[in-house]
Structure formats: C-alpha cells, structure tokens
Amino acid sequence: MKREKIVLLISILSGLLASALIYISIKGVELNRNDKDKFEWIITVKSDLTQGKTINGENLSYIKIPSKYVTSTVIRRGDEKFIKGAVAKYLLEKDKPIRINDIIPFGGKEYYISKLSSKYYPYTLFLNKYNQIPVELKKGDRVDLYILRNETLIPIAGNVKVIWIESYGLGKAELTLSLKKKQLYRLTIGKSKGMIWINRNRDGEVPTSVINWSQLIDKGKRKKVSRVEILRIK
C-alpha cells in the first residue's frame, strides 16, 4: 500500500512538472513573438542626401522598423529639432536609420566649419585673452593678425573671419579662424617667430605696415595708431 502511494505521488509530481515545463515553453514562445512584434518609428531621408548637404523638413520621413535594430545612437521620431538644420557628415541613404554620428548638428563649432568653402581653411588658436586679444570678439567678427616681436607688431593676415570663439579657464580663449591658404602659411610660420596678437579689423582694410609697440602706449592711456587700438593692457 505504501509503495502504491509513493508511485502515485511520483506520477502526480511528474505531471505537475510536465505541465510547468509546457507552460514555460508556451510563455517563452509568446515572449519571443512579442519581441518580434515590437517596432519603433525612426527618422530617415526620402532620398539619398550627399555629404555636406543641409537637412530640412522636406528631406525627412518616418519608417517603422523592428526594435531590435534600433540602437541608442539611432535618431527617433521626436528628435526633429535635433536633426533639422544639421549637415550630413556622410552620405545618408534613403530609408536607412540616421545615427547621431552621421550628422553635424546646427549651431556648433563643427557646423560652422562645415560651411566653409573649399578655398578657406579653419585654424584654431589657444590664446591669452588679456595679452593677445585686446578686444571682445564674437562669431562673425573680422580681425587682423599680428606677430609681436621685439616690441614690434608685424601684420601677417587681415580681415580674417572669426568662425568660433569660446572662453575657458582663467583668461583663456579658443579662437577658430577662416583662413586662405596664403594666410594659413604666414600664420603657421609667424607663430614660431613671436607671440600672436589679434585685434578687430576696421573698414575691411588689410594692415601692411609694421607698428612699433611703444607707439601704442602713451603713459598707460588708450591710443589709436594705424587702425590699431589697445583697449586692455596687462
């Protein structure tokens, strides 16, 4: 009798175990099916967009793709403000996901550099705001570049456009300029000859004459000589 009870108990437990395994298998299939059925809407382009082209609303469309193909870098529906006005860093293909690294967002330093024509070169200088930039500058300003050597200012480039300027640290500035090939060459050579000194350009003229540093200072007061004005002396 005892043996029969044991056999019966084992049969019941086996049945429960089999039922549990069947249930788990069914649920696993359902979960897999649900995963396959998950989709997300992403932003793409209606037709191929070549490198360097600006992205606007007319370029864009939405497609629905399985979630398993959507990574954290893919630009989704709802990110329209981020992508409109941006520049294509690489070829953007029709109906293909657009990733963050595929574009240059509007408004940053990299964006303005991407807008330069082929005859201009971006060049970044790290300067002391007090000793090398005597005026406040902003993006789009025109400046003249000098080399300060033996108390003399030697002009090396004039009427140069400021692409980007950003302050960092104490009295430091990152200044990115748009230079022609000849200007870039003169600046590269000039940097080894003395300290870079920059001032705002006036009237679009290009400085050509050497200016003696002592001409710029009159007992610590401001003095304007040959279109160069010292506003801050440290």
C-alpha positions in Angstrom: 0.0 0.0 0.0 2.8 2.4 0.9 4.6 1.6 -2.3 1.4 2.4 -4.3 1.2 5.8 -2.6 4.8 6.6 -3.5 4.2 5.6 -7.1 1.0 7.8 -7.2 2.8 10.7 -5.7 5.7 10.4 -8.2 3.1 10.3 -11.0 1.4 13.4 -9.7 4.7 15.3 -9.4 5.8 14.2 -12.8 2.5 15.5 -14.2 2.9 18.8 -12.5 6.5 19.1 -13.7 5.5 18.4 -17.2 2.7 20.9 -17.0 5.1 23.6 -15.7 7.6 22.9 -18.5 4.8 23.2 -21.1 3.6 26.4 -19.5 7.2 27.9 -19.5 7.7 26.8 -23.1 4.4 28.5 -24.2 5.3 31.7 -22.3 8.7 31.7 -23.9 7.2 31.5 -27.4 4.8 34.3 -26.5 7.6 36.5 -25.3 9.7 35.8 -28.4 6.7 36.6 -30.5 6.0 39.8 -28.6 9.7 40.9 -29.1 9.4 40.3 -32.8 6.2 42.3 -32.9 7.9 45.4 -31.3 8.6 48.3 -33.6 9.8 51.9 -33.3 9.4 54.9 -35.6 12.7 56.4 -36.7 13.7 59.4 -38.8 15.2 58.8 -42.3 15.5 60.7 -45.6 13.1 60.4 -48.5 16.0 60.2 -51.0 19.8 59.9 -50.7 21.4 63.0 -49.2 25.0 63.6 -50.1 27.7 64.7 -47.7 27.7 68.4 -46.8 24.0 68.9 -47.6 21.7 70.6 -45.1 18.9 68.6 -43.7 15.4 70.3 -43.6 11.9 69.1 -43.0 11.3 68.4 -46.7 14.2 65.8 -46.7 12.8 63.8 -43.9 10.3 61.0 -43.4 9.5 58.3 -40.9 9.7 54.5 -41.2 8.8 51.8 -38.7 11.5 49.1 -38.1 11.8 46.3 -35.5 13.1 47.5 -32.1 16.0 45.0 -32.2 17.6 47.1 -35.0 17.2 50.4 -33.2 20.3 51.2 -31.1 20.8 54.2 -28.7 22.5 56.2 -31.5 19.6 56.0 -33.9 17.6 59.2 -34.3 13.9 58.6 -33.5 10.7 60.3 -34.1 10.6 63.2 -31.6 14.2 64.3 -32.4 13.1 66.6 -35.2 14.6 69.7 -33.6 18.0 67.9 -33.3 18.2 66.9 -36.9 16.6 69.9 -38.8 19.2 72.4 -39.9 22.0 69.8 -39.4 24.6 68.9 -42.1 25.1 65.4 -43.4 28.6 64.3 -42.3 28.4 61.3 -44.6 26.0 60.0 -47.3 22.6 59.5 -45.9 20.7 56.7 -47.7 17.0 56.5 -48.3 15.0 54.5 -45.7 18.2 53.8 -43.7 18.5 54.7 -40.0 20.3 58.0 -39.3 22.7 57.9 -36.4 24.0 60.7 -34.3 27.5 60.4 -35.7 26.1 60.7 -39.3 25.2 64.4 -38.9 26.7 67.7 -37.7 24.1 69.4 -35.5 23.2 73.0 -36.3 24.9 75.8 -34.4 28.1 74.4 -33.0 31.7 75.0 -34.0 31.9 71.9 -36.2 28.7 73.1 -38.0 30.2 76.5 -39.0 33.5 74.8 -40.1 31.5 72.5 -42.4 30.0 75.6 -44.1 33.4 76.9 -45.2 34.0 76.9 -49.0 36.9 74.9 -50.3 39.2 77.9 -50.6 39.2 78.5 -46.8 40.8 76.6 -44.0 39.8 76.5 -40.4 42.6 77.2 -37.9 42.2 77.2 -34.1 44.4 79.2 -31.8 44.5 79.0 -28.0 45.2 82.4 -26.6 45.5 84.5 -23.5 42.6 86.9 -23.6 44.4 89.7 -21.9 47.8 89.6 -23.6 46.8 88.5 -27.1 43.2 89.7 -27.7 42.8 93.3 -26.6 39.1 93.5 -27.6 35.9 91.4 -27.1 35.2 89.3 -30.1 32.2 87.2 -31.2 31.5 84.8 -34.0 31.4 86.5 -37.4 33.7 89.4 -36.5 36.6 90.3 -38.7 40.1 90.5 -37.2 43.7 91.3 -38.1 46.5 89.1 -37.1 50.0 90.3 -36.0 53.2 88.8 -34.6 54.5 90.7 -31.6 58.3 90.5 -31.8 60.9 92.7 -30.2 58.2 95.2 -29.2 57.0 95.4 -32.8 53.7 94.3 -34.3 54.2 92.7 -37.7 51.0 92.1 -39.7 50.6 88.6 -41.1 46.9 88.5 -42.2 44.0 90.9 -42.3 40.2 91.0 -42.5 40.0 87.4 -41.3 36.6 86.0 -40.2 36.1 84.5 -36.7 34.3 81.2 -37.1 34.1 80.4 -33.4 35.3 81.8 -30.1 35.0 80.3 -26.7 36.4 81.2 -23.3 37.7 78.5 -21.0 39.7 78.6 -17.8 41.0 81.8 -16.4 41.7 84.4 -19.1 42.0 81.7 -21.9 40.2 81.7 -25.2 39.8 79.2 -28.1 39.6 81.1 -31.3 38.9 79.5 -34.7 39.5 81.5 -37.9 38.7 81.1 -41.5 42.0 81.5 -43.5 43.0 81.5 -47.1 45.9 79.2 -48.0 48.5 82.1 -48.1 47.2 83.4 -44.7 47.4 80.0 -43.2 51.0 79.6 -44.4 52.0 83.0 -43.0 50.4 82.3 -39.6 52.0 78.9 -39.3 55.4 80.4 -40.0 54.8 83.5 -37.9 53.9 81.6 -34.8 57.5 80.4 -34.5 58.8 84.0 -34.7 56.8 85.6 -31.9 53.6 85.9 -30.0 50.3 86.1 -31.9 48.4 89.4 -31.3 44.9 89.9 -32.6 42.7 93.0 -33.0 39.3 93.8 -34.6 39.5 94.8 -38.3 38.4 98.2 -39.3 36.6 99.1 -42.6 37.7 95.9 -44.3 41.3 97.2 -44.9 44.2 94.9 -44.6 47.2 96.1 -42.5 50.5 96.2 -44.2 52.8 98.4 -42.1 54.9 97.4 -39.1 53.8 99.1 -35.9 56.2 99.8 -33.0 54.8 98.6 -29.7 55.8 101.9 -28.0 53.6 103.8 -30.4 50.6 102.0 -29.0 51.1 103.1 -25.4 51.1 106.6 -24.2 51.6 106.7 -20.4 49.1 103.8 -19.9 46.3 105.5 -21.8 44.4 104.3 -24.8 45.9 105.4 -28.1 44.9 104.7 -31.7 47.6 104.4 -34.3 47.3 102.9 -37.8 43.8 101.5 -37.0 45.1 99.5 -34.0 43.5 100.3 -30.7 44.7 99.0 -27.3 41.7 98.6 -25.0 43.3 96.4 -22.4 47.0 96.3 -21.4 48.2 93.7 -18.9 
